[in-house]
Amino acid sequence: MLFYPDALFLLFVAILLDAVFGDPDILWRRVSHPVAYIGRGITALEGRFNNPDFSDRQRKVGGILTLLLLVLASVAIGIAIHWIASLVPFGEIVVILVAAILIAQKSLYQHVAAVRDGLQSDGLEGGRRAVAMIVGRDPQQLDEAGVSRAAIESCAENFSDGVVAPVFWFALLGLPGLIAYKAVNTADSMIGHKTDTYCDFGWASARFDDLINLPASRLAGLLFTLSAPYVGGSPRAAFKAVRRDAGKHRSPNAGWPEAAMAGALGLALAGPRAYPDYTVNDPYMNRSGRKNATADDITSALKILVTACALQALIVLLLAFWR
């Protein structure tokens, strides 16, 4: 490892720390989350490089410069944290805490579980309120099955982006890789949209985010496939859904975990979806599955999520011993 010979052990501890404590609200009510600082940096760069008076070419070049500055700054911050931590007693704790903050196992579980709980306690309106916090589609056009599918799809996609990818990039490049990943992923969520404002400026961030999420999305699909038996599902069915449908998704990455989750649960996920200003007519992941998902299916998806997180932690631990 770049900075610590036992970095994978530190990563394993960070995974456990996040699984137990997540992102405590009491902390982030007092200080801003690191991702919020990344967002402020992106906003500042947008103000400089995405002037509406610029030509399309100028905005695309500005977006490329924004991406380069984000990555360079993130790598520098990661190197600085590693360096400082190497100079102070128990500096490894700093590395563990930063890594744990940027991994999102427990927070993902909580947000998805809130949709299930909303459906069970307050019916459709409760589910709609909760799912609106994690997806961009129009919740008022969702019935109970639509709310449930949206929550499960968000669970699958964000497992790849928010859990597997941060772990992967830390394992490969330490904190510089992890922080740079989070910066690019945040940029994609803020400016990587196909709108008049961001089509050119956000192009580089969106394409680079697709690239760096490629390995994690495949690993996420594999972890879900292996976790299928925990809910009575079939790894074979999950693998078949991935092989048949993952490449049909509009995202080059989201289809892998979504198709695996769909096959494991026997559901049809993705498909046509309504957003506030537009609709998409995407193919289904595992099109032969049932579409009438329920709150119980969200519970099953959460069980798969927990199992997949545990498998990932075990793999990191085994790799740490192997090194």
The 8 nearest C-alpha neighbors of each residue, nearest first, counted from 0:
[[1, 4, 3, 2, 6, 172, 173, 171],
 [0, 2, 3, 172, 173, 4, 6, 171],
 [3, 1, 0, 81, 4, 173, 6, 82],
 [2, 4, 6, 5, 0, 1, 85, 7],
 [5, 3, 0, 6, 2, 1, 7, 322],
 [4, 6, 3, 8, 7, 9, 319, 0],
 [7, 5, 9, 3, 8, 4, 10, 0],
 [6, 8, 10, 319, 9, 5, 11, 170],
 [7, 9, 11, 10, 6, 5, 319, 12],
 [10, 8, 6, 12, 7, 11, 95, 13],
 [9, 11, 7, 13, 8, 12, 6, 14],
 [10, 12, 8, 14, 13, 9, 316, 7],
 [11, 13, 15, 9, 14, 10, 16, 8],
 [14, 12, 99, 10, 16, 95, 11, 15],
 [15, 13, 11, 17, 12, 16, 18, 99],
 [16, 14, 18, 12, 13, 17, 19, 11],
 [17, 15, 13, 19, 18, 14, 20, 12],
 [16, 18, 21, 99, 14, 20, 19, 15],
 [19, 17, 15, 105, 16, 104, 21, 20],
 [18, 20, 16, 17, 21, 15, 105, 14],
 [19, 21, 17, 16, 18, 22, 23, 105],
 [22, 20, 17, 105, 18, 106, 23, 19],
 [21, 23, 24, 20, 106, 100, 17, 105],
 [24, 22, 25, 26, 21, 20, 27, 28],
 [25, 23, 27, 26, 28, 22, 29, 21],
 [24, 26, 28, 23, 27, 29, 22, 30],
 [27, 25, 24, 28, 29, 23, 30, 22],
 [26, 28, 30, 29, 24, 31, 25, 32],
 [27, 29, 25, 26, 30, 24, 31, 23],
 [30, 28, 27, 26, 25, 31, 24, 32],
 [31, 29, 27, 28, 26, 32, 33, 25],
 [30, 32, 27, 35, 33, 29, 36, 28],
 [31, 33, 35, 34, 27, 30, 36, 100],
 [34, 32, 36, 35, 31, 37, 101, 100],
 [33, 35, 37, 36, 32, 38, 185, 181],
 [34, 36, 38, 32, 33, 37, 31, 39],
 [37, 35, 39, 33, 38, 34, 40, 32],
 [36, 38, 34, 40, 35, 39, 182, 41],
 [39, 37, 35, 41, 36, 40, 34, 42],
 [40, 38, 42, 36, 41, 37, 43, 35],
 [39, 41, 37, 43, 38, 42, 44, 36],
 [40, 42, 38, 44, 39, 43, 45, 37],
 [41, 43, 45, 39, 40, 44, 38, 46],
 [44, 42, 40, 46, 45, 41, 39, 47],
 [45, 43, 47, 41, 46, 42, 48, 65],
 [46, 44, 42, 49, 48, 47, 43, 41],
 [47, 45, 43, 44, 48, 49, 42, 50],
 [46, 48, 44, 45, 49, 43, 50, 61],
 [47, 49, 61, 45, 50, 46, 44, 58],
 [50, 48, 45, 58, 46, 47, 51, 200],
 [49, 51, 52, 53, 48, 46, 47, 58],
 [52, 50, 53, 49, 196, 54, 58, 55],
 [51, 53, 50, 54, 49, 58, 55, 57],
 [54, 52, 50, 51, 57, 58, 55, 49],
 [53, 55, 57, 56, 58, 52, 51, 59],
 [56, 54, 58, 57, 199, 59, 53, 200],
 [55, 57, 59, 54, 58, 60, 199, 53],
 [58, 56, 54, 60, 59, 55, 53, 61],
 [57, 59, 61, 200, 55, 60, 56, 49],
 [58, 60, 199, 200, 62, 56, 61, 57],
 [61, 59, 63, 57, 62, 58, 56, 64],
 [62, 60, 48, 58, 64, 59, 63, 57],
 [61, 63, 200, 65, 59, 60, 64, 201],
 [62, 64, 60, 66, 65, 61, 203, 67],
 [65, 63, 61, 67, 62, 66, 68, 60],
 [66, 64, 62, 68, 63, 67, 61, 69],
 [65, 67, 69, 63, 64, 68, 204, 70],
 [66, 68, 64, 70, 69, 65, 71, 63],
 [67, 69, 71, 65, 66, 70, 72, 64],
 [70, 68, 66, 72, 67, 71, 73, 65],
 [69, 71, 73, 67, 179, 72, 68, 74],
 [72, 70, 68, 74, 73, 69, 67, 75],
 [71, 73, 75, 69, 70, 74, 68, 76],
 [74, 72, 179, 70, 76, 75, 71, 178],
 [73, 75, 175, 77, 71, 76, 72, 179],
 [76, 74, 72, 78, 73, 77, 79, 71],
 [77, 75, 79, 73, 74, 78, 72, 80],
 [76, 78, 175, 174, 74, 80, 79, 75],
 [79, 77, 81, 75, 76, 80, 175, 82],
 [78, 80, 76, 82, 77, 81, 83, 75],
 [81, 79, 77, 83, 82, 78, 84, 76],
 [80, 82, 84, 78, 79, 83, 85, 77],
 [83, 81, 79, 85, 80, 84, 78, 86],
 [84, 82, 80, 86, 85, 81, 79, 87],
 [83, 85, 90, 81, 86, 82, 87, 80],
 [84, 86, 82, 83, 90, 87, 81, 91],
 [87, 85, 83, 84, 82, 88, 90, 81],
 [88, 86, 90, 84, 85, 89, 83, 91],
 [89, 87, 90, 86, 84, 85, 91, 92],
 [88, 90, 91, 92, 87, 84, 93, 85],
 [91, 89, 84, 92, 87, 88, 93, 85],
 [90, 92, 94, 89, 93, 84, 95, 9],
 [93, 91, 95, 90, 94, 89, 96, 84],
 [92, 94, 96, 91, 90, 95, 97, 84],
 [93, 95, 91, 97, 92, 96, 98, 81],
 [96, 94, 13, 92, 98, 93, 97, 9],
 [97, 95, 99, 93, 98, 94, 92, 100],
 [98, 96, 100, 94, 99, 95, 93, 101],
 [97, 99, 95, 101, 100, 96, 13, 94],
 [100, 98, 13, 96, 17, 102, 101, 97],
 [99, 101, 97, 98, 102, 96, 22, 17],
 [102, 100, 98, 99, 103, 97, 165, 181],
 [103, 101, 99, 162, 100, 165, 161, 104],
 [104, 102, 161, 106, 162, 105, 107, 101],
 [105, 103, 107, 106, 18, 162, 102, 108],
 [104, 106, 21, 108, 18, 107, 103, 109],
 [105, 107, 109, 108, 103, 104, 21, 110],
 [108, 106, 110, 104, 105, 109, 103, 111],
 [107, 109, 105, 111, 106, 110, 112, 104],
 [110, 108, 106, 112, 107, 111, 113, 105],
 [109, 111, 113, 107, 112, 108, 106, 114],
 [110, 112, 113, 108, 114, 109, 150, 107],
 [111, 113, 109, 115, 114, 110, 108, 116],
 [112, 114, 116, 110, 111, 115, 117, 109],
 [115, 113, 129, 117, 126, 112, 116, 111],
 [116, 114, 294, 112, 118, 117, 113, 297],
 [115, 117, 113, 119, 114, 118, 120, 112],
 [118, 116, 125, 126, 114, 120, 121, 115],
 [119, 117, 122, 126, 115, 116, 125, 123],
 [118, 120, 116, 117, 122, 121, 115, 294],
 [119, 121, 117, 118, 116, 122, 125, 115],
 [122, 120, 125, 117, 118, 119, 124, 123],
 [123, 121, 118, 125, 124, 119, 120, 126],
 [122, 124, 126, 125, 118, 143, 127, 121],
 [125, 123, 127, 126, 122, 128, 121, 118],
 [126, 124, 117, 121, 128, 122, 123, 127],
 [125, 127, 118, 117, 114, 123, 129, 124],
 [126, 128, 124, 130, 138, 125, 129, 131],
 [129, 127, 125, 131, 126, 130, 124, 132],
 [128, 130, 114, 126, 131, 127, 132, 113],
 [129, 131, 127, 132, 133, 114, 128, 126],
 [132, 130, 128, 129, 133, 134, 138, 127],
 [133, 131, 130, 129, 134, 128, 110, 135],
 [132, 134, 130, 131, 153, 135, 110, 129],
 [135, 133, 131, 136, 132, 130, 153, 149],
 [134, 136, 274, 137, 131, 133, 275, 132],
 [135, 137, 274, 273, 134, 138, 275, 272],
 [136, 138, 274, 275, 139, 140, 273, 135],
 [139, 137, 141, 127, 140, 131, 136, 130],
 [140, 138, 141, 137, 127, 142, 124, 136],
 [139, 141, 138, 137, 142, 273, 145, 136],
 [142, 140, 145, 138, 139, 146, 143, 137],
 [141, 143, 145, 144, 146, 140, 123, 139],
 [144, 142, 146, 145, 123, 147, 141, 293],
 [143, 145, 292, 291, 147, 142, 146, 293],
 [144, 146, 141, 142, 148, 143, 147, 149],
 [147, 145, 143, 149, 144, 148, 141, 142],
 [148, 146, 144, 150, 145, 149, 293, 292],
 [147, 149, 151, 145, 150, 146, 152, 292],
 [150, 148, 152, 146, 147, 151, 145, 153],
 [151, 149, 153, 147, 148, 152, 111, 154],
 [150, 152, 154, 148, 153, 149, 297, 155],
 [151, 153, 149, 155, 154, 150, 257, 148],
 [154, 152, 150, 156, 151, 155, 157, 149],
 [155, 153, 151, 152, 157, 156, 158, 150],
 [154, 156, 152, 158, 257, 256, 153, 157],
 [155, 157, 153, 158, 159, 253, 154, 256],
 [158, 156, 160, 161, 159, 154, 155, 153],
 [159, 157, 162, 155, 161, 156, 160, 154],
 [158, 160, 163, 157, 216, 219, 156, 162],
 [161, 159, 157, 164, 158, 162, 163, 156],
 [160, 162, 157, 103, 158, 159, 102, 163],
 [163, 161, 158, 102, 103, 165, 164, 159],
 [162, 164, 159, 166, 215, 165, 167, 158],
 [163, 165, 215, 167, 166, 160, 162, 159],
 [166, 164, 168, 177, 167, 163, 162, 102],
 [165, 167, 163, 169, 164, 168, 170, 162],
 [168, 166, 164, 170, 165, 169, 163, 171],
 [169, 167, 171, 176, 177, 165, 170, 166],
 [168, 170, 173, 177, 166, 172, 171, 167],
 [171, 169, 167, 168, 173, 172, 166, 7],
 [170, 172, 168, 169, 173, 167, 176, 0],
 [173, 171, 176, 169, 168, 170, 175, 1],
 [172, 174, 169, 176, 175, 170, 171, 177],
 [173, 175, 77, 177, 176, 169, 178, 172],
 [176, 174, 77, 74, 178, 177, 173, 78],
 [177, 175, 172, 168, 179, 174, 173, 169],
 [176, 178, 169, 174, 180, 168, 165, 179],
 [179, 177, 181, 180, 175, 73, 176, 174],
 [178, 180, 73, 182, 176, 70, 181, 177],
 [181, 179, 177, 183, 178, 182, 176, 184],
 [180, 182, 184, 178, 179, 183, 185, 177],
 [183, 181, 179, 185, 180, 184, 186, 37],
 [182, 184, 186, 180, 185, 181, 208, 187],
 [185, 183, 181, 187, 186, 182, 208, 180],
 [186, 184, 188, 182, 187, 183, 181, 189],
 [187, 185, 183, 189, 184, 188, 190, 182],
 [186, 188, 191, 205, 184, 185, 204, 189],
 [187, 189, 185, 186, 191, 190, 184, 192],
 [190, 188, 186, 187, 191, 185, 192, 38],
 [189, 191, 201, 187, 192, 197, 186, 188],
 [192, 190, 187, 201, 205, 188, 204, 189],
 [193, 191, 190, 194, 197, 198, 201, 187],
 [192, 194, 198, 197, 191, 195, 196, 201],
 [195, 193, 198, 197, 196, 192, 199, 191],
 [194, 196, 198, 197, 193, 199, 192, 200],
 [197, 195, 194, 198, 200, 199, 51, 49],
 [198, 196, 200, 201, 194, 199, 192, 190],
 [197, 199, 193, 194, 195, 201, 200, 202],
 [200, 198, 59, 202, 197, 201, 58, 55],
 [199, 201, 62, 59, 58, 197, 202, 198],
 [202, 200, 191, 190, 197, 204, 199, 203],
 [201, 203, 199, 205, 204, 200, 198, 206],
 [204, 202, 206, 63, 205, 201, 207, 62],
 [203, 205, 207, 201, 187, 206, 202, 208],
 [206, 204, 191, 187, 208, 202, 203, 207],
 [205, 207, 209, 203, 208, 204, 202, 210],
 [208, 206, 210, 204, 209, 205, 203, 211],
 [209, 207, 205, 211, 210, 206, 184, 204],
 [210, 208, 206, 207, 212, 211, 205, 213],
 [209, 211, 207, 208, 213, 212, 206, 214],
 [210, 212, 208, 213, 209, 207, 214, 180],
 [213, 211, 215, 209, 210, 214, 208, 216],
 [212, 214, 210, 216, 211, 215, 252, 209],
 [215, 213, 217, 216, 212, 218, 211, 164],
 [216, 214, 164, 218, 212, 217, 163, 213],
 [215, 217, 219, 159, 252, 213, 218, 214],
 [218, 216, 220, 219, 214, 215, 255, 221],
 [217, 219, 215, 221, 220, 216, 222, 214],
 [220, 218, 216, 222, 221, 217, 159, 256],
 [219, 221, 256, 255, 217, 223, 259, 218],
 [220, 222, 224, 218, 219, 223, 225, 217],
 [223, 221, 219, 225, 307, 224, 220, 226],
 [224, 222, 226, 220, 225, 221, 307, 259],
 [223, 225, 234, 221, 237, 222, 226, 227],
 [224, 226, 222, 223, 227, 234, 221, 228],
 [225, 227, 223, 224, 303, 228, 229, 306],
 [226, 228, 232, 263, 224, 229, 234, 233],
 [229, 227, 231, 232, 230, 226, 233, 234],
 [228, 230, 227, 231, 226, 303, 232, 302],
 [231, 229, 228, 232, 227, 299, 303, 302],
 [232, 230, 228, 229, 227, 233, 263, 264],
 [233, 231, 227, 228, 263, 230, 264, 234],
 [232, 234, 236, 235, 227, 263, 228, 237],
 [235, 233, 224, 237, 236, 227, 225, 238],
 [234, 236, 238, 233, 237, 239, 224, 262],
 [235, 237, 239, 233, 262, 234, 238, 240],
 [238, 236, 262, 259, 263, 234, 240, 224],
 [237, 239, 241, 235, 240, 236, 234, 242],
 [238, 240, 236, 242, 241, 237, 235, 243],
 [239, 241, 285, 237, 243, 262, 238, 258],
 [242, 240, 245, 258, 238, 239, 244, 259],
 [241, 243, 239, 240, 244, 238, 245, 246],
 [242, 244, 240, 241, 239, 245, 246, 285],
 [243, 245, 247, 284, 241, 246, 240, 242],
 [246, 244, 254, 241, 255, 247, 258, 248],
 [245, 247, 244, 248, 254, 251, 243, 255],
 [246, 248, 244, 245, 249, 282, 254, 284],
 [249, 247, 254, 250, 246, 245, 251, 282],
 [248, 250, 247, 251, 281, 254, 253, 246],
 [249, 251, 248, 252, 253, 254, 209, 247],
 [252, 250, 253, 249, 248, 209, 254, 246],
 [251, 253, 250, 216, 254, 213, 255, 212],
 [254, 252, 250, 156, 255, 256, 257, 251],
 [253, 255, 245, 248, 257, 252, 258, 256],
 [254, 256, 245, 220, 258, 253, 257, 241],
 [257, 255, 220, 259, 155, 219, 258, 254],
 [258, 256, 254, 260, 155, 259, 255, 152],
 [257, 259, 284, 261, 241, 255, 260, 240],
 [260, 258, 237, 256, 262, 220, 261, 257],
 [259, 261, 263, 257, 258, 262, 256, 223],
 [262, 260, 266, 258, 264, 259, 263, 265],
 [263, 261, 237, 265, 236, 259, 240, 264],
 [262, 264, 237, 232, 227, 260, 261, 265],
 [265, 263, 261, 266, 262, 232, 260, 296],
 [264, 266, 288, 262, 263, 261, 289, 267],
 [267, 265, 288, 289, 261, 264, 290, 268],
 [266, 268, 288, 285, 286, 290, 289, 284],
 [267, 269, 284, 283, 261, 266, 270, 148],
 [270, 268, 283, 284, 271, 281, 282, 152],
 [269, 271, 283, 281, 282, 268, 280, 272],
 [272, 270, 280, 281, 279, 269, 273, 282],
 [273, 271, 279, 278, 270, 280, 274, 136],
 [272, 274, 278, 136, 137, 277, 279, 275],
 [273, 275, 136, 137, 277, 278, 276, 135],
 [274, 276, 137, 277, 136, 273, 135, 278],
 [277, 275, 274, 278, 273, 137, 136, 135],
 [276, 278, 274, 275, 273, 279, 272, 136],
 [279, 277, 273, 274, 272, 280, 276, 271],
 [280, 278, 272, 271, 281, 273, 277, 274],
 [279, 281, 271, 270, 272, 282, 278, 273],
 [280, 282, 270, 271, 279, 283, 269, 248],
 [283, 281, 270, 284, 280, 247, 269, 248],
 [284, 282, 270, 286, 269, 268, 267, 285],
 [283, 285, 258, 268, 244, 286, 267, 269],
 [286, 284, 267, 240, 287, 288, 262, 261],
 [285, 287, 283, 267, 284, 288, 268, 282],
 [288, 286, 285, 267, 289, 266, 265, 284],
 [289, 287, 266, 267, 265, 286, 285, 290],
 [290, 288, 266, 267, 291, 265, 287, 292],
 [289, 291, 267, 292, 266, 288, 144, 268],
 [292, 290, 144, 289, 293, 145, 266, 143],
 [291, 293, 144, 290, 147, 296, 148, 266],
 [294, 292, 295, 296, 147, 144, 291, 143],
 [293, 295, 297, 115, 296, 147, 298, 118],
 [296, 294, 298, 293, 297, 299, 115, 292],
 [295, 297, 299, 293, 298, 294, 292, 300],
 [296, 298, 300, 294, 295, 299, 151, 301],
 [297, 299, 295, 301, 296, 300, 302, 294],
 [300, 298, 296, 302, 301, 297, 230, 303],
 [301, 299, 297, 303, 302, 298, 296, 304],
 [300, 302, 304, 298, 303, 299, 297, 305],
 [303, 301, 299, 305, 304, 300, 306, 298],
 [304, 302, 300, 306, 301, 305, 226, 307],
 [303, 305, 301, 307, 302, 306, 300, 308],
 [306, 304, 308, 302, 307, 303, 301, 309],
 [305, 307, 309, 303, 308, 304, 226, 302],
 [306, 308, 310, 304, 222, 309, 305, 223],
 [309, 307, 311, 305, 306, 310, 304, 312],
 [308, 310, 306, 312, 307, 311, 313, 305],
 [311, 309, 307, 313, 312, 308, 306, 314],
 [310, 312, 314, 308, 313, 309, 307, 315],
 [313, 311, 309, 315, 314, 310, 11, 316],
 [312, 314, 310, 316, 311, 315, 317, 309],
 [313, 315, 311, 317, 316, 312, 318, 310],
 [314, 316, 318, 312, 313, 317, 319, 11],
 [317, 315, 319, 313, 318, 314, 11, 312],
 [318, 316, 314, 320, 319, 315, 321, 313],
 [317, 319, 321, 315, 320, 316, 322, 314],
 [318, 320, 316, 7, 322, 317, 321, 8],
 [321, 319, 317, 318, 322, 316, 8, 7],
 [320, 322, 318, 319, 317, 316, 315, 7],
 [321, 319, 320, 318, 5, 4, 317, 7]]
